[in-house]
Amino acid sequence: MKANTYSLINTPWMIEESGKASLIPQLISLIKGNEPKEVESKLPVVYMEMHDDESYDVPEMTSNSQYICVLSIKSPLYKYDQMCGPTGTRTMMKVLKEWESNDSVIGVVIDMDCPGGQVSGLAEFAKFLNNYPKPLVAYTDELMASAGYYVAAACKGGIIANEYSNFIGSIGTMLSYVDLEGILINEGAVIKDIYATGSPRKNEESRKMKNENSDALLIKNILDPAREQFVADMNSYRPGMNQEVFDGAIYKPSKALELKLIDSIGTIQDAFNKVVELSKSTKSTSSINKSNNNMSKNLPKLEAVLGLEAPLATTDNGSYLNQDQLDQVEARLDSLESENSTLQNSLNEATTAKTTAVESVQSQLTEATNSLTAVEASVDATLAEAGIPVEGTLTEKLTALNSYATKQGAKDGADHTNVKRTNDSETEATTVIGGVDISADLNN
């Protein structure tokens, strides 16, 4: 209990202002010199039997049933168990480990009405929760602030808040400094702080506050690092949170949902249902992994065709699909059906385009054939007129026609000579050239 007393008075807190009041009675009792009493720590635990479509009772635990355990945190968080009743985070971890080893416990709901608590032991507790192997869901219908939110954020199963919850958030670090020297001085005590020559920085935060009435070093060296750790862990446990929440403000559930401080608004029944859902998923995955460890067969191509995210479970009787894998196959078939419909539409469009192109080419071919027929008929007529046999291919006919034209062009008289005449009546036509009479030729 001495460690507990020291921890309460001398360590920083992550707590919302209204939660400080819960600490006052115990501090006053300690200050007055009352002897702390050891008490048996009784963690408030409720075991809930899992039945779909039924209310959750509080039965005796048996080895043949499955249960959801409720860890109730309805006070500030402490590292050690308190004489006034609240259980410390160390004891909570011990109990959670017991639930972890109990096969009848399928998961845990942390039911919170917590304004915050000590920094001491908090990060360790949050890390423990974040690594907890069973489904862990946080729920509040009142207050989930500061250190309380730190704990909730570490729950991988998510955070559910009742729509009538008080508020959520208050992410930050503070320290209420209690100066007890006045009481001791009134009792006649003389207080002197004496430090070794080589220890100028020992207790420098409290010395600066006492001697210079300045809390700058305390903020810099103690509160700021604790706050930085707080923010870093929140970004790690709940990536995607709106960064404005780190200024320490508090929010009603609807705004907390908008800023991603919580995952949904609902009742504790919704928290139980979430644990059941996560438990089924965990069991399915565990069963597949266990089966694969005992007997596995690598079928990557089949799994790819079926669209499976996990290997087929294999037993002595063969391979089989579990419900999750059947759902995956169903989704895969829906996807393939949609892809097939898209491909069929593309094929229809391509077929239509091909038909149009073929018709166009056929039309052009018909037109070209008609033109070729007309040209050949004209060549045939020319050959017939020239007295050339009309036979062979069009190319041969054109060759014959070209040969005939060339032969005819080479004969005499291909170019006619006309004698120039004038209208001058006194000029007689010349009929003798070089002593040769050409009059007969001129009459041709």
KESESE-48880 format. One line per 5 residues: number of its first residue (from 1); for each residue x, y, z of C-alpha. Coordinates in Angstrom, 1 decimal, padded with zeros to 4 digits. Each point is the difference from the previous one (the first is absolute). Layout:
<lumros>
NUM	X,Y,Z  ...
</lumros>
This chain:
<lumros>
1	000.0,000.0,000.0  003.0,002.3,000.5  000.7,-000.2,-003.8  -003.7,000.8,-000.6  000.0,003.1,002.2
6	003.2,001.3,-001.6  -001.5,-000.8,-003.5  -003.2,001.9,000.7  001.7,003.2,001.3  003.1,000.2,-002.2
11	-000.9,-001.1,-003.5  -001.8,001.8,-002.9  -003.5,-000.7,-000.9  -002.1,-000.2,-003.1  -003.3,001.0,001.3
16	-003.0,002.2,-000.8  -000.5,002.9,002.5  -003.2,-001.4,001.5  001.8,-003.3,000.8  002.4,001.6,002.3
21	-002.7,000.2,002.7  000.1,-003.8,000.4  003.6,000.2,001.2  -000.5,002.7,002.8  -001.4,-002.3,002.8
26	002.9,-002.4,-000.2  002.6,002.7,-000.2  -001.5,001.8,003.0  000.0,-003.3,001.9  003.6,-000.6,-000.8
31	001.0,003.6,000.9  -001.7,-000.4,003.4  002.2,-002.9,000.7  -002.6,-002.8,-000.2  001.5,-003.4,-000.5
36	-000.9,-001.5,-003.4  -001.7,-003.3,000.4  000.6,-002.9,-002.2  -003.2,-001.3,-001.6  -000.7,-003.0,-002.0
41	-000.2,001.0,-003.6  -003.2,-001.1,-001.6  -000.2,000.8,-003.7  -003.6,000.7,-001.0  -000.6,-002.8,-002.5
46	-003.2,-001.2,-001.7  000.0,-003.2,-002.0  -002.5,000.1,-002.9  -001.2,-003.1,-001.6  -000.1,000.2,-003.8
51	-003.4,-000.7,-001.6  -001.2,001.6,-003.2  -003.3,001.7,000.2  -000.1,-000.2,003.8  000.8,002.3,002.8
56	003.3,-000.4,001.8  -000.3,-001.6,003.4  002.5,-000.3,002.8  000.4,-003.8,000.4  002.6,-002.1,001.8
61	002.9,-000.8,-002.3  000.2,-003.6,-001.3  002.3,-001.7,-002.3  -002.7,-000.7,-002.5  -001.1,003.6,-000.6
66	001.6,003.0,-001.6  000.1,003.4,001.6  000.7,003.7,-000.6  001.8,001.5,003.0  -000.6,003.7,000.9
71	002.8,002.0,001.5  -001.7,002.9,001.7  002.1,003.2,000.4  -002.2,002.5,001.9  002.7,002.2,001.6
76	003.3,001.7,-000.7  002.7,-002.4,-001.1  002.7,-000.9,002.4  003.1,-002.1,-000.4  -000.5,-001.7,003.4
81	-003.1,-001.2,001.8  -001.5,002.7,002.2  -001.1,-000.3,003.6  -003.4,001.6,-000.9  -000.7,-002.8,-002.5
86	001.1,000.8,-003.6  002.2,-002.6,-001.6  003.3,000.9,-001.4  001.1,-000.7,-003.6  002.5,-002.6,001.2
91	-002.8,-002.1,001.6  -002.1,000.6,-003.1  002.7,-001.5,-002.2  000.3,-003.0,002.3  -003.7,-000.7,-000.2
96	-000.1,000.5,-003.8  002.8,-002.6,-000.3  -002.2,-002.4,001.9  -002.8,000.6,-002.4  002.4,-000.4,-002.9
101	000.9,-003.5,001.2  -003.7,-001.0,000.6  -001.4,-001.7,-003.1  -003.5,000.8,001.1  000.6,003.8,-000.3
106	-000.4,001.1,-003.6  000.8,003.7,000.6  -000.2,003.0,002.2  -002.1,003.3,000.1  001.6,002.8,002.0
111	-002.9,002.0,001.4  001.3,003.5,000.8  -001.0,003.1,001.9  003.5,001.3,000.5  001.2,003.7,000.1
116	003.7,-001.0,-000.3  002.7,-001.1,002.3  003.7,-000.3,000.8  002.6,000.1,-002.7  002.0,-002.6,001.9
121	-000.7,-003.5,-001.4  -002.4,001.3,-002.6  002.0,-000.5,-003.2  001.0,-003.5,001.2  -003.7,-000.9,000.6
126	-001.1,001.4,-003.4  002.7,-002.0,-001.8  -001.2,-003.1,001.9  -003.5,000.6,-001.2  001.0,000.7,-003.6
131	001.8,-003.4,-000.1  -002.8,-001.9,001.7  -000.8,-003.1,-002.1  -003.7,-000.2,000.7  -002.6,002.5,-001.3
136	000.1,003.2,002.2  -002.7,002.7,-000.5  -000.3,003.3,002.0  -003.3,001.4,000.9  -001.3,003.1,001.9
141	-003.3,001.4,000.9  001.5,002.8,002.1  003.6,001.3,-000.1  003.0,-001.2,-002.0  002.7,002.7,000.4
146	003.7,000.5,000.1  001.6,-003.2,001.4  -003.3,-001.7,-000.3  000.0,000.7,-003.7  003.6,-001.2,-000.1
151	-001.2,-003.4,001.2  -003.0,-000.1,-002.4  002.1,000.9,-003.0  002.2,-003.0,000.6  -002.9,-002.4,-000.5
156	000.3,-001.5,-003.5  -003.7,-001.0,000.1  -001.0,003.6,-000.2  -001.7,002.7,002.1  -003.8,000.2,000.4
161	-001.7,002.9,001.8  -003.6,000.4,001.1  -001.7,002.9,-001.7  -000.7,001.5,003.5  003.6,-000.2,001.2
166	001.3,003.1,001.7  003.2,000.7,-002.0  003.0,-001.6,-001.6  003.6,001.2,-000.5  002.0,002.4,002.2
171	003.3,-001.4,-001.5  002.8,001.6,001.9  002.1,000.0,003.1  -000.2,002.1,003.2  001.5,000.1,003.5
176	-001.7,001.2,003.2  002.8,001.1,002.2  -000.6,-000.5,003.7  002.3,002.0,002.3  -000.1,-001.7,003.4
181	002.8,002.0,001.6  -002.5,002.6,001.4  -001.6,-002.7,002.1  003.3,-001.3,001.3  001.3,003.5,000.8
186	-003.2,000.7,002.0  000.8,-003.1,002.0  003.4,001.5,000.8  002.1,-001.7,-002.6  003.0,001.7,-001.6
191	000.6,-001.1,-003.6  003.3,000.4,-001.7  001.0,-001.4,-003.4  003.8,-000.6,-000.3  001.6,-001.2,-003.3
196	003.4,-001.3,-000.8  002.4,002.3,-001.9  -000.2,-002.3,-003.0  -003.8,-000.2,-000.1  -001.1,003.4,-001.4
201	-002.8,-001.5,-002.0  -001.4,-002.4,002.6  -003.7,000.8,000.5  000.5,003.0,-002.2  -003.7,000.1,-000.9
206	-001.3,000.2,003.6  002.9,002.3,001.0  -000.8,002.5,-002.8  -003.7,-000.1,001.0  000.9,000.5,003.7
211	002.7,002.6,-000.4  -001.2,001.9,-003.1  -003.7,-000.9,000.0  000.5,-001.3,-003.5  -001.5,-003.2,-001.4
216	001.8,000.3,-003.4  002.4,-002.8,000.6  -002.6,-002.3,001.5  -002.1,000.5,-003.2  003.0,-000.5,-002.3
221	001.6,-003.0,001.7  -003.0,-001.9,001.4  -003.4,001.0,-001.4  001.0,000.6,-003.6  001.8,-003.3,-000.5
226	-003.0,-001.8,001.6  -002.4,001.8,-002.4  002.2,-000.8,-003.0  -000.1,-003.7,000.9  -003.8,000.3,000.4
231	-000.4,001.4,-003.5  002.5,-002.4,-001.6  -001.9,-003.0,001.5  -003.4,001.4,-001.1  001.3,000.3,-003.6
236	001.3,-003.5,000.2  -003.1,-001.6,001.6  -002.5,002.0,-002.0  001.5,001.3,-003.3  -002.2,002.4,-001.9
241	-001.2,002.0,003.0  -000.5,003.7,-000.7  003.1,001.7,001.5  -002.1,002.8,001.5  -000.9,-002.4,002.9
246	003.5,000.3,001.4  -000.5,003.5,001.3  -001.9,-001.4,003.1  -003.6,000.8,-000.9  -003.0,-002.2,001.0
251	-002.8,-001.1,-002.4  -003.5,-001.4,000.1  -000.3,-003.4,-001.7  -001.3,001.2,-003.4  003.0,002.4,-000.3
256	002.4,-002.7,001.3  -001.2,-002.3,-002.7  000.5,002.6,-002.7  003.6,000.6,001.3  000.6,-003.8,000.1
261	000.5,-000.1,003.8  -002.6,-002.8,000.1  -001.1,-002.6,-002.5  -003.8,000.0,000.5  -002.8,001.2,002.2
266	-002.0,-002.8,001.7  -000.7,-001.9,003.2  002.0,-002.5,002.1  -002.0,-002.7,-001.8  001.6,001.2,-003.2
271	003.4,-000.3,001.7  -000.9,-003.6,001.0  -001.1,-000.7,-003.6  003.3,001.4,-001.3  002.0,-002.4,002.2
276	-002.1,-002.9,-001.2  000.6,001.0,-003.6  003.7,000.4,000.5  000.2,-003.3,001.9  -001.6,-001.9,-002.9
281	002.4,001.6,-002.4  003.0,-000.8,002.2  -001.1,-003.6,000.5  -000.5,-000.4,-003.8  003.5,001.3,-000.7
286	001.5,-002.0,002.9  -001.7,-003.2,-001.2  001.4,000.5,-003.5  003.5,000.7,001.3  -000.2,-003.0,002.3
291	-001.2,-002.3,-002.8  002.7,001.3,-002.3  002.6,-000.7,002.7  -001.1,-003.6,000.3  -000.5,-000.7,-003.7
296	000.5,002.6,-002.7  000.2,-000.1,-003.7  001.0,002.9,-002.1  -002.6,000.8,-002.7  000.8,003.6,-001.0
301	-001.6,-000.2,-003.5  -003.3,-001.5,001.3  -000.1,002.5,002.9  000.6,002.9,-002.5  -002.8,-001.3,-002.3
306	-002.3,-000.2,002.9  001.1,003.4,001.3  000.9,-001.4,003.5  001.9,002.1,002.6  001.1,-003.1,002.0
311	001.1,-003.5,-001.0  -002.5,-002.8,-000.2  -000.4,-002.0,003.2  001.2,-003.6,-000.5  -000.9,-003.1,002.1
316	000.4,-003.7,-000.5  -003.3,000.1,-001.9  001.0,002.6,-002.4  000.0,003.8,-000.4  -003.0,002.2,000.8
321	-001.2,003.6,000.0  -001.2,001.6,003.3  -002.8,002.6,000.1  002.2,003.0,-000.5  001.6,-001.7,-003.1
326	-003.4,-000.9,-001.4  -000.9,003.7,000.3  003.2,000.9,-001.8  -000.8,-002.5,-002.8  -003.5,001.4,-000.3
331	001.4,003.5,-000.2  002.6,-001.2,-002.6  -002.8,-001.6,-002.1  -001.9,003.3,000.1  003.1,001.8,-001.1
336	000.6,-002.5,-002.8  -003.6,000.3,-001.1  000.4,003.8,-000.2  003.3,-000.3,-001.9  -001.6,-002.5,-002.4
341	-002.9,002.3,-000.7  002.5,002.8,-000.7  002.0,-002.2,-002.3  -003.1,-001.2,-001.9  -001.0,003.6,-000.6
346	003.5,000.8,-001.3  -000.2,-003.1,-002.3  -003.4,001.1,-001.3  001.3,003.4,-000.8  003.1,-001.5,-001.7
351	-002.2,-002.3,-002.1  -002.2,002.8,-001.1  003.1,002.1,-001.0  001.4,-003.0,-001.9  -003.3,-000.5,-001.9
356	-000.1,003.7,-000.9  003.6,-000.1,-001.2  -000.6,-003.2,-002.1  -003.1,001.5,-001.6  002.0,003.2,-000.9
361	002.9,-002.0,-001.5  -002.5,-002.2,-001.9  -001.7,003.0,-001.5  003.3,001.5,-001.1  001.0,-003.4,-001.5
366	-003.2,-000.2,-001.9  000.5,003.5,-001.4  003.5,-000.8,-001.0  -001.1,-003.2,-001.7  -002.6,001.9,-002.0
371	002.5,002.6,-001.0  002.5,-002.8,-001.1  -002.7,-001.7,-002.0  -000.8,003.2,-001.8  003.7,000.6,-000.8
376	000.4,-003.5,-001.4  -003.1,000.4,-002.2  001.5,003.2,-001.4  003.3,-001.7,-000.7  -001.8,-002.9,-001.7
381	-001.9,002.4,-002.3  003.3,001.8,-000.9  001.7,-003.3,-000.8  -002.9,-001.2,-002.1  000.0,003.2,-002.0
386	003.7,-000.3,-000.6  -000.5,-003.5,-001.2  002.0,-001.5,002.9  -001.3,-003.3,001.6  -001.8,000.6,003.2
391	001.4,-002.6,002.4  002.0,-000.4,003.1  000.0,001.9,003.3  -000.5,003.7,000.2  003.7,000.5,000.5
396	000.7,-002.1,-003.1  -002.6,002.0,-002.0  001.5,003.3,001.1  003.5,-001.3,-001.0  -001.3,-000.9,-003.5
401	-001.7,003.3,-000.4  003.1,001.9,001.1  002.1,-002.1,-002.4  -002.4,000.8,-002.9  000.1,003.8,000.8
406	003.8,-000.1,000.1  000.2,-001.8,-003.4  -002.4,002.4,-001.7  001.7,003.0,001.3  003.3,-001.1,-001.6
411	-001.4,-000.2,-003.6  000.5,002.8,-002.6  -002.7,002.6,-000.2  -000.4,000.0,003.6  000.6,003.8,-000.1
416	-001.7,001.8,-003.0  001.7,003.0,-001.8  -002.3,002.8,-001.1  001.2,002.6,-002.5  -000.6,003.5,001.0
421	-002.2,002.0,-002.3  -000.6,003.7,-000.2  -002.9,002.1,-001.2  002.2,001.9,-002.4  -001.6,-000.7,-003.5
426	003.2,001.1,-001.7  002.0,-002.7,001.7  -000.2,-003.4,-001.7  000.3,-003.2,001.8  003.4,-001.5,-000.2
431	-000.2,-003.5,-001.5  003.6,-000.6,-000.8  002.6,-000.4,002.7  003.6,-000.7,-000.8  -001.1,-000.9,-003.6
436	-002.6,-002.5,001.2  -003.7,000.4,-000.7  -002.0,-000.6,003.2  -003.4,001.0,-001.2  -001.3,-003.6,000.1
441	001.1,-000.2,003.6  -001.7,003.2,000.8  -003.3,-001.4,-001.2  000.1,-002.9,002.5
</lumros>
